[in-house]
Amino acid sequence: PDKRRRIAQACDNCKRRKERCDGSRPCSICIRRRRESECHFSETPARLLRPQNNVNNHIGSPGDAIQASPSVHAARNHSNSRPESVAPVPRLARLLRDTHGKFMYVGDSASLSFVQSVRRMVVSAIGDCDFTNDPLRHQIIETTPPTSTLLPDMSPLVLDLEECKQLSRHYLLATTGLIDLFDIPTYFRHLDNWVVNQTRDNDVKSSIFYMVLAIGAQVSSPDGDQTLAEKYFNRGRHMAVMTFTDAPSLLTIQAYLCITMYMLGACRRNAAFMQFGIAVRAAFALGMHKSSTHALFDETEAGARRRIWKSVRVLDIFLSASLGRPPATSDLSMEKDKDVVDETAQGLTSTDPFSSKVLALCDIFERIIIDVYMKKAVSTRLADSISGQYRDWTSDLPESLQLANLDSSEDDPEKLSKVLAASYIISSYHWSIILLTRPFLTFQIIKDMSRSGQNLEMSDQVDQSSIKTYADACVDSSLRCLNIAQTLMRYSSLPHRLPFIINSVCNSALVLGAATFADQDKFLPLEDGLKQGIHILNHFAQWDPHAVRYAQIVTYLQDATAQYIRQRSQRSMESRRSNVTRLFG
């Protein structure tokens, strides 16, 4: 009580969250949540950052004291050695029409919003072209399910056990490293009994089996025909609605996560976003967001709860970042971190290193979404703080996430599962860096375009700025992301629909195209990267409508960059010729 009386005021974060602050700078709560650089004290109530009047509160002051991990010390010391810089997030959130003509919200972090930002750059650089006048630029591509799905055929199905096992293996391959819903030996043991059961549709688990088969058929159809996948999906979703909607359970979450994954693969992102809402609310109802609740269950069920919650977090962060919408599981990280510490102390944590890294990356993603895109600005101080989390994340990567050590030199289906799981996570790592640094890149490109023709001395000074460093990181991560996806192309058994990979490739290609208008193609292989991105997207375009659309966008962008390079060369040639003419007449 005496200590409490000496606290003059709480930090802004604790005010906003209505939490008990200890008054230290930074406070213990902000340290635990890895938000040391944002632990600020002001006389006014803490509210969501508004760049026009609150930027200084958000980025902190150089005199703030830090007592945290070595990586945070390093990041803070690095940021204190250079001037503070802030890059605004372009306000490009907008409503786009879907295939039914209805308006759907797409936020600033979404790739379609960044496309609009790049269009503005292109107009400034070369004027109107196919990229800027794209007739579909105000639409969001969503596939429409057949009308027959409203009344699914529920007549008995004749199932082949070997085909069901094969489709299940395709499902496991496509979702490896992303969603982890089942104990695999137990799943196949139950599948054997389920297939031979003539009254299988009365089994409460039938919905999940049908959804697994649907995803397996979706990602493996050689000609893109989705008839079999839709048949399994419609039956499975109908059973899920009839069985799991009223009372939340682990089966509810498993079923609706599978529905979400299927709809992502079927290019129904808004439908996936809605179905995911049922899964995440069911998880909250079961207390799965509190790690301490796992101790109340036996080891088998506790392990299942951990796996399912990790899957919820992964899909939540992907949907949030790719669509630019608020994450459903945010504002839980502090309580989760505290619970994990308590649980570890009791020897109850059974999370494997791979899953731990996945969850840690989700925390970084969440911070970027909330502290950068929801607040419409990013400071170099905030970026330095987040870079400390990245260094922690990469410092002790498990063997399963070290792509360099995973032999991908031959087309081995057994190796593909490990390579694909690692590729998912490392690609997401680079995508998160792209999201963090993209505002810096956009800011830098606009500055470079506006100061074209100024003296070299000024250019060198700008190139040494912290913003330039983060802009370079955005381009570098894009090149690395494309290289990872290109490595996967050697596998003939690669699943045909990989929305996570396609999203990363599209975002990376857009960054390379944008960087060309800052003349970075003079010293970086941006043109080759664009060609690589188009090649990858065209590969998936054989089966995936989103890949078709993204390939079209990136192709238009490549044409625009080629036109810009031609005009730049023409201006350079005319300038040189003018100098020669002045000498020789």
For each residue, the residues with C-beta under 8 A, 3 or more apart:
1: 4 5
2: 5 6
3: 6 7 22
4: 1 7
5: 1 2
6: 2 3 23
7: 3 4 10 21 22 23
8: 23
9: 23 41 43
10: 7 14 15 19 20 21 23 27 41
11: 14 15 21 25 26 27 29 30 39 40 41 46
12: 15 16 38 39 40 41 42 46 57
13: 16 17 19 27 29 30 33 35 38 39 40 46
14: 10 11 17 18 19 20 21 27 29 30
15: 10 11 12 18 21 45 46
16: 12 13 45 46 47
17: 13 14 331
18: 14 15
19: 10 13 14 29 334
20: 10 14 29
21: 7 10 11 14 15 27 29
22: 3 7 27 28 29
23: 6 7 8 9 10 27
24: 27 28
25: 11 39 41 64 65
26: 11 30 31 35 36 39 64 65 66 67 68
27: 10 11 13 14 21 22 23 24 30 31 39
28: 22 24 31 32
29: 11 13 14 19 20 21 22 32 33 334
30: 11 13 14 26 27 33 35 36 38 39
31: 26 27 28 34 36 39 67 68
32: 28 29 334 337 338
33: 13 29 30 333 334 337
34: 31 68 72 363 367 385 388 389
35: 13 26 30 38 39 367 385
36: 26 30 31 39 64 66 68 72 76 385
37: 59 60 64 76 79 381 382 384 385
38: 12 13 30 35 58 60 371 382 385
39: 11 12 13 25 26 27 30 31 35 36 60 64
40: 11 12 13 57 58 60 61 64
41: 9 10 11 12 25
42: 12 46 57
43: 9
44:
45: 15 16
46: 11 12 13 15 16 42
47: 16 50 54
48: 374 375
49: 54 55 57 58 375 376 377
50: 47 53 54 376
51: 54 55 86 88 375 376 377
52: 55
53: 50
54: 47 49 50 51 57 58
55: 49 51 52 58 59 86 377 379
56: 59 61
57: 12 40 42 49 54
58: 38 40 49 54 55 375 377 379 382
59: 37 55 56 84 86 379 380 381 382
60: 37 38 39 40 64 381
61: 40 56 64
62: 80 84
63:
64: 25 26 36 37 39 40 60 61
65: 25 26
66: 26 36 72 73 76
67: 26 31
68: 26 31 34 36 72 73
69: 72 73 388 392
70: 73 74
71: 74 75 388 389 391 392 395
72: 34 36 66 68 69 75 76 385 388
73: 66 68 69 70 76 77
74: 70 71 77 78 388 391
75: 71 72 78 79 384 385 387 388 391
76: 36 37 66 72 73 79 80 384 385 388
77: 73 74 80 81
78: 74 75 81 82 384
79: 37 75 76 82 84 380 381 384 385 466
80: 62 76 77
81: 77 78
82: 78 79 380 466
83: 465 466
84: 59 62 79 379 380 381
85: 379 380 465 466 467
86: 51 55 59 377 378 379 380
87: 377 378 379 439 440 442 443 467 470
88: 51 376 377 439 443
89: 108 372 373 375 376 377 378 439
90: 108 113 117 439 442
91: 108 376
92: 108 113 114 116 117
93: 105 106 107 108 113 324
94: 105 106 113 116
95: 103 104 105 106
96: 103 104 106 112 138 139 140
97: 101 102 103 104 138 139 140
98: 101 102 103 104 139 140 142 270
99: 139 141 142 143 144
100: 144
101: 97 98
102: 97 98
103: 95 96 97 98
104: 95 96 97 98 140 270
105: 93 94 95 324 325
106: 93 94 95 96 110 112 113 140 323 324
107: 93 110 113 323 324 325 373
108: 89 90 91 92 93 113 324 373 376
109: 113 320 321 322 324 368 369 373 435
110: 106 107 113 114 321 322 323 324
111: 114 115 322 503 506 507 510 550
112: 96 106 115 116 140
113: 90 92 93 94 106 107 108 109 110 116 117 324
114: 92 110 111 117 118 438 507 510
115: 111 112 118 119 137 510 553
116: 92 94 112 113 119 120 137
117: 90 92 113 114 120 121 442 514
118: 114 115 121 122 131 510 513 514 557
119: 115 116 122 123 131 132 137
120: 116 117 123 124
121: 117 118 124 125 445 446 449 514 517
122: 118 119 125 126 129 131 132 517 557 560 564
123: 119 120 126 127 128 132
124: 120 121 449
125: 121 122 449 517 564
126: 122 123 129 560 563 564 567
127: 123 132
128: 123 132 133
129: 122 126 132 133 556 559 560 563
130: 133 134 556 559 560
131: 118 119 122 134 553 556 557 559 560
132: 119 122 123 127 128 129 137 560
133: 128 129 130 137
134: 130 131 137 552 553 556
135:
136: 139 141 549 552
137: 115 116 119 132 133 134
138: 96 97
139: 96 97 98 99 136
140: 96 97 98 104 106 112 269 270
141: 99 136 267 545 546 549
142: 98 99 267 268 269 270 271
143: 99 266 267 268 545
144: 99 100
145: 149 230 266 268
146: 149 230
147: 150
148: 151 152
149: 145 146 152 230 234
150: 147
151: 148
152: 148 149 234 235 237 238
153: 231 234 235
154: 201 235 238
155:
156: 198 201
157: 235
158:
159: 163 164 195
160: 163 164 195
161: 164 165 192 195 196
162: 165 166
163: 159 160 166 167
164: 159 160 161 167 168 191 195 209 213
165: 161 162 168 169 188 191
166: 162 163 169 170 216
167: 163 164 170 171 212 213 216 217 220
168: 164 165 171 172 187 188 191 212 213 216
169: 165 166 172 173 216
170: 166 167 173 174 215 216 217 219 220 495
171: 167 168 174 175 212 213 215 216 219
172: 168 169 175 176 184 417
173: 169 170 176 219 416 417 420 493 495
174: 170 171 215 216 219 265 495 497 498
175: 171 172 178 179 180 215 261
176: 172 173 417 420 421 424
177: 354 358 420 421 422 424 425
178: 175 261 311 314 315 424 500
179: 175 257 261 311 314 315
180: 175 307 308 310 311 355
181: 254 257 258 307 308 311
182: 186 187 254
183: 186 187 300 303 304
184: 172 187 188
185: 188 189
186: 182 183 189 190
187: 168 182 183 184 190 191
188: 165 168 184 185 191 192
189: 185 186 192 193
190: 186 187 193 194 205
191: 164 165 168 187 188 194 195 209
192: 161 188 189 195 196
193: 189 190 196 197
194: 190 191 197 200 203 205 206 209
195: 159 160 161 164 191 192 200
196: 161 192 193
197: 193 194 200 203
198: 156
199: 202 203
200: 194 195 197 203 206 209
201: 154 156 206 239
202: 199 206
203: 194 197 199 200 206
204: 207 243 251
205: 190 194 208 209 251
206: 194 200 201 202 203 209 210 236 239
207: 204 210 211 236 237 239 240 243 244 251 255
208: 205 211 212 236 251 254 255 258
209: 164 191 194 200 205 206 212 213 236
210: 206 207 213 214 232 233 235 236 239
211: 207 208 214 215 232 233 236 237 240 255 258 259 262
212: 167 168 171 208 209 215 216 258
213: 164 167 168 171 209 210 216 217 232 236
214: 210 211 217 218 229 230 231 232 233 236 258 262
215: 170 171 174 175 211 212 218 219 229 258 261 262 265
216: 166 167 168 169 170 171 174 212 213 219 220
217: 167 170 213 214 220 221 226 228 229 232
218: 214 215 221 226 229 233 262 265 266 497
219: 170 171 173 174 215 216 265 495 496 497 498
220: 167 170 216 217 495 496
221: 217 218 224 225 226 228 229 496 543
222:
223:
224: 221 496 542 543
225: 221 228
226: 217 218 221 229 230 266
227: 230 231
228: 217 221 225 231 232
229: 214 215 217 218 221 226 232 233 262
230: 145 146 149 214 226 227 233 234
231: 153 214 227 228 234 235
232: 210 211 213 214 217 228 229 235 236
233: 210 211 214 218 229 230 236 237 259 262 266
234: 149 152 153 230 231 237 238
235: 152 153 154 157 210 231 232 238 239
236: 206 207 208 209 210 211 213 214 232 233 239 240 255 258 259
237: 152 207 211 233 234 240 241 259
238: 152 154 234 235 241 242
239: 201 206 207 210 235 236 242 243
240: 207 211 236 237 243 244 245 252 255 256 259
241: 237 238 244 245
242: 238 239 245
243: 204 207 239 240 251 255
244: 207 240 241 247 248 249 251 252 255 256
245: 240 241 242 252 278
246:
247: 244 252
248: 244 252 253 281 282 285 286
249: 244 252 253 282 286
250: 253 254 286 301 304 305 308
251: 204 205 207 208 243 244 254 255
252: 240 244 245 247 248 249 255 256 278 279 282
253: 248 249 250 256 257 279 282 283 286 288 308 312
254: 181 182 208 250 251 257 258 308
255: 207 208 211 236 240 243 244 251 252 258 259
256: 240 244 252 253 259 260 275 276 278 279 282
257: 179 181 253 254 260 261 276 279 308 311 312 315
258: 181 208 211 212 214 215 236 254 255 261 262
259: 211 233 236 237 240 255 256 262 263 272 275
260: 256 257 263 264 272 275 276 279 315 319
261: 175 178 179 215 257 258 264 265 272 315
262: 211 214 215 218 229 233 258 259 265 266
263: 259 260 266 268 269 271 272 275
264: 260 261 267 268 269 272 499
265: 174 215 218 219 261 262 497 499 544
266: 143 145 218 226 233 262 263 497
267: 141 142 143 264 544 545 546
268: 142 143 145 263 264 271 272
269: 140 142 263 264 272 273 319 322 323
270: 98 104 140 142 273 274
271: 142 263 268 274 275
272: 259 260 261 263 264 268 269 275 276 319
273: 269 270 276 277 319 323 325
274: 270 271 277
275: 256 259 260 263 271 272 278 279
276: 256 257 260 272 273 279 280 315 316 319 328
277: 273 274 280 281 328
278: 245 252 256 275 281 282
279: 252 253 256 257 260 275 276 282 283 312 315
280: 276 277 283 284 312 316 328 329
281: 248 277 278 284 285
282: 248 249 252 253 256 278 279 285 286
283: 253 279 280 286 288 289 308 309 312
284: 280 281 287 288 289
285: 248 281 282
286: 248 249 250 253 282 283 293 305
287: 284 290 293
288: 253 283 284 293 305 308 309 312
289: 283 284 309 329 332 335 336
290: 287 293 335 336 339
291: 294 336 339 340 343
292: 295 339 342 343
293: 286 287 288 290 296 297 305
294: 291 297 302 305 306 343 348
295: 292 302 343 346 348
296: 293
297: 293 294 301 302 305
298: 301 302
299: 302 303 350
300: 183 303 304
301: 250 297 298 304 305
302: 294 295 297 298 299 305 306 348 350
303: 183 299 300 306 307 350
304: 183 250 300 301 307 308
305: 250 286 288 293 294 297 301 302 308 309
306: 294 302 303 309 310 350 351 355
307: 180 181 303 304 310 311 355
308: 180 181 250 253 254 257 283 288 304 305 311 312
309: 283 288 289 305 306 312 313
310: 180 306 307 313 314 351 355 358 359
311: 178 179 180 181 257 307 308 314 315
312: 253 257 279 280 283 288 308 309 315 316 329
313: 309 310 316 317 329 358 359 362
314: 178 179 310 311 317 318 358 362
315: 178 179 257 260 261 276 279 311 312 318 319
316: 276 280 312 313 319 320 327 328 329 362
317: 313 314 320 321 327 362 365 366 369
318: 314 315 321 322 428 500 503
319: 260 269 272 273 276 315 316 322 323 325
320: 109 316 317 323 324 325 326 327 328 365 369
321: 109 110 317 318 324 365 368 369 431 432 435
322: 109 110 111 269 318 319 503
323: 106 107 110 269 273 319 320
324: 93 105 106 107 108 109 110 113 320 321 373
325: 105 107 273 319 320
326: 320 330 369 374
327: 316 317 320 330 366 369 370
328: 276 277 280 316 320
329: 280 289 312 313 316 332 366
330: 326 327 333 366 369 370
331: 17
332: 289 329 335 336
333: 33 330 336 337 363 366
334: 19 29 32 33 337 338
335: 289 290 332 338 339
336: 289 290 291 332 333 339 340
337: 32 33 333 334 340 341
338: 32 334 335 341 342
339: 290 291 292 335 336 342 343
340: 291 336 337 343 344 349
341: 337 338 344 345
342: 292 338 339 345 346
343: 291 292 294 295 339 340 346 348 349
344: 340 341 347 348 349
345: 341 342
346: 295 342 343
347: 344
348: 294 295 302 343 344
349: 340 343 344
350: 299 302 303 306
351: 306 310 355 356 359
352: 355 356
353: 356 357 398 400
354: 177 357 358 398 400 401 421 425
355: 180 306 307 310 351 352 358 359
356: 351 352 353 359 360
357: 353 354 360 361 393 397 398 401 425
358: 177 310 313 314 354 355 361 362 425
359: 310 313 351 355 356 362 363
360: 356 357 363 364 389 392 393
361: 357 358 364 365 393 425 428 429 432
362: 313 314 316 317 358 359 365 366
363: 34 333 359 360 366 367 389
364: 360 361 367 368 386 389 390 393 432
365: 317 320 321 361 362 368 369 428 432 435
366: 317 327 329 330 333 362 363 369 370
367: 34 35 363 364 370 371 386 389
368: 109 321 364 365 371 372 373 386 432 435 436
369: 109 317 320 321 326 327 330 365 366 372 373 374 435
370: 327 330 366 367 373 374 375
371: 38 367 368 374 375 378 382
372: 89 368 369 375 377 378 382 435 436 439
373: 89 107 108 109 324 368 369 370 376 435
374: 48 326 369 370 371
375: 48 49 51 58 89 370 371 372
376: 49 50 51 88 89 91 108 373
377: 49 51 55 58 86 87 88 89 372 439
378: 86 87 89 371 372 382 383 436 439 440
379: 55 58 59 84 85 86 87 382 383
380: 59 79 82 84 85 86 383 384 466 467 470
381: 37 59 60 79 84 384 385
382: 37 38 58 59 371 372 378 379 385 386
383: 378 379 380 386 387 436 437 440 470
384: 37 75 76 78 79 380 381 387 388
385: 34 35 36 37 38 72 75 76 79 381 382 388 389
386: 364 367 368 382 383 389 390 436
387: 75 383 384 390 391
388: 34 69 71 72 74 75 76 384 385 391 392
389: 34 71 360 363 364 367 385 386 392 393
390: 364 386 387 393 394 429 433
391: 71 74 75 387 388 394 395
392: 69 71 360 388 389 395
393: 357 360 361 364 389 390 397 429
394: 390 391 397 429
395: 71 391 392
396:
397: 357 393 394 401 402
398: 353 354 357 401 402
399: 402 405
400: 353 354 418 421 422
401: 354 357 397 398 422 425 426
402: 397 398 399 405 406 422
403: 406 408 419 422 423 426 484 487
404:
405: 399 402
406: 402 403 415 418 419 422
407: 410 415
408: 403 415 419 487 490 491
409:
410: 407 415
411: 490 491 492 493
412: 415 416
413: 416 417 491 493
414: 417
415: 406 407 408 410 412 418 419
416: 173 412 413 419 420 491 493 494
417: 172 173 176 413 414 420 421
418: 400 406 415 421 422
419: 403 406 408 415 416 422 423 487 488 491
420: 173 176 177 416 417 423 424 488 494 495
421: 176 177 354 400 417 418 424 425
422: 177 400 401 402 403 406 418 419 425 426
423: 403 419 420 426 427 484 485 487 488 501
424: 176 177 178 420 421 427 428 500 501
425: 177 354 357 358 361 401 421 422 428 429
426: 401 403 422 423 429 430 484
427: 423 424 430 431 481 484 485 500 501 504
428: 318 361 365 424 425 431 432 500 504
429: 361 390 393 394 425 426 432 433
430: 426 427 433 434 477 478 480 481 484 504 508
431: 321 427 428 434 435 477 481 503 504 507 508
432: 321 361 364 365 368 428 429 435 436
433: 390 429 430 436 437 473 474 477
434: 430 431 437 438 474 477 478 481 507 508 511
435: 109 321 365 368 369 372 373 431 432 438
436: 368 372 378 383 386 432 433 470
437: 383 433 434 440 441 470 471 473 474 477
438: 114 434 435 441 442 474 511
439: 87 88 89 90 372 377 378 442 443
440: 87 378 383 437 443 444 467 470 471 474
441: 437 438 444 445 470 471 474 475 511 514 515
442: 87 90 117 438 439 445 446 514
443: 87 88 439 440 446 447 467 471
444: 440 441 447 448 467 468 471 518
445: 121 441 442 448 449 471 514 515 517 518
446: 121 442 443 449 450
447: 443 444 450 451 462
448: 444 445 451 452 518 519
449: 121 124 125 445 446 452 517 518
450: 446 447
451: 447 448 454 458 459 462
452: 448 449
453:
454: 451 458 459
455: 458 459
456: 459 460
457: 460 461
458: 451 454 455 461 462
459: 451 454 455 456 462 463
460: 456 457 463 464
461: 457 458 464 465
462: 447 451 458 459 465 468
463: 459 460 468
464: 460 461 468
465: 83 85 461 462 468 469
466: 79 82 83 85 380 469 470
467: 85 87 380 440 443 444 470 471
468: 444 462 463 464 465 471 472
469: 465 466 472 473
470: 87 380 383 436 437 440 441 466 467 473 474
471: 437 440 441 443 444 445 467 468 474 475
472: 468 469 475 476
473: 433 437 469 470 476 477
474: 433 434 437 438 440 441 470 471 477 478 511 515
475: 441 471 472 478 479 511 512 515 520 524 526
476: 472 473 479 480
477: 430 431 433 434 437 473 474 480 481 508
478: 430 434 474 475 481 482 507 508 509 511 512 529
479: 475 476 482 483 508 512 524 525 529
480: 430 476 477 483 484
481: 427 430 431 434 477 478 484 485 504 505 507 508
482: 478 479 485 486 505 508 509 512 529 532 533 536
483: 479 480 486 487 532
484: 403 423 426 427 430 480 481 487 488
485: 423 427 481 482 488 489 501 504 505 536
486: 482 483 489 532 535 536
487: 403 408 419 423 483 484 490
488: 419 420 423 484 485 491 494 501
489: 485 486 494 535 536 539
490: 408 411 487
491: 408 411 413 416 419 488 494
492: 411
493: 173 411 413 416
494: 416 420 488 489 491 498
495: 170 173 174 219 220 420 498
496: 219 220 221 224 540 542 543 544
497: 174 218 219 265 266 540 543 544
498: 174 219 494 495 501 502 540
499: 264 265 502 503 544 546
500: 178 318 424 427 428 503 504
501: 423 424 427 485 488 498 504 505 540
502: 498 499 505 506 537 540 544 546 547 550
503: 111 318 322 431 499 500 506 507
504: 427 428 430 431 481 485 500 501 507 508
505: 481 482 485 501 502 508 509 533 536 537 550
506: 111 502 503 509 510 533 537 550 553 554
507: 111 114 431 434 478 481 503 504 510 511
508: 430 431 434 477 478 479 481 482 504 505 511 512 529 533
509: 478 482 505 506 512 513 529 530 533 534 537 550 554 557
510: 111 114 115 118 506 507 513 514 553 554 557
511: 434 438 441 474 475 478 507 508 514 515
512: 475 478 479 482 508 509 515 516 526 529 530 533
513: 118 509 510 516 517 526 530 554 557 558 560 561
514: 117 118 121 441 442 445 510 511 517 518
515: 441 445 474 475 511 512 518 520 521 524 526
516: 512 513 519 520 521 526 527 530 561 564 565
517: 121 122 125 445 449 513 514 561 564
518: 444 445 448 449 514 515
519: 448 516 522 568
520: 475 515 516 523 524 526
521: 515 516 524 526 527 561 565
522: 519
523: 520
524: 475 479 515 520 521
525: 479 528 529
526: 475 512 513 515 516 520 521 529 530 561
527: 516 521 530 531 558 561
528: 525 531 532
529: 478 479 482 508 509 512 525 526 532 533
530: 509 512 513 516 526 527 533 534 554 557 558 561
531: 527 528 534 535 558
532: 482 483 486 528 529 535 536
533: 482 505 506 508 509 512 529 530 536 537 554
534: 509 530 531 537 538 551 554 555 558
535: 486 489 531 532 538 539
536: 482 485 486 489 505 532 533 539 540
537: 502 505 506 509 533 534 540 541 547 550 551 554
538: 534 535 541 542 547 551
539: 489 535 536 542 547
540: 496 497 498 501 502 536 537 543 544 547
541: 537 538 544 547 548 551
542: 224 496 538 539
543: 221 224 496 497 540 547
544: 265 267 496 497 499 502 540 541 547 548
545: 141 143 267 548 549
546: 141 267 499 502 549 550
547: 502 537 538 539 540 541 543 544 550 551
548: 541 544 545 551 552
549: 136 141 545 546 552 553
550: 111 502 505 506 509 537 546 547 553 554
551: 534 537 538 541 547 548 554 555
552: 134 136 548 549 555 556
553: 115 131 134 506 510 549 550 556 557
554: 506 509 510 513 530 533 534 537 550 551 557 558
555: 534 551 552 558 559
556: 129 130 131 134 552 553 559 560
557: 118 122 131 509 510 513 530 553 554 560 561
558: 513 527 530 531 534 554 555 561 562
559: 129 130 131 555 556 562 563
560: 122 126 129 130 131 132 513 556 557 563 564
561: 513 516 517 521 526 527 530 557 558 564 565
562: 558 559 565 566
563: 126 129 559 560 566 567
564: 122 125 126 516 517 560 561 567 568
565: 516 521 561 562 568 569
566: 562 563 569 570
567: 126 563 564 570 571
568: 519 564 565 571 572
569: 565 566 572 573
570: 566 567 573 574
571: 567 568 574 575
572: 568 569 575 576
573: 569 570 576 577
574: 570 571 577 578
575: 571 572 578 579
576: 572 573 579 580
577: 573 574 580 581
578: 574 575 581 582
579: 575 576 582 583
580: 576 577 583 584
581: 577 578 584 585
582: 578 579
583: 579 580
584: 580 581
585: 581
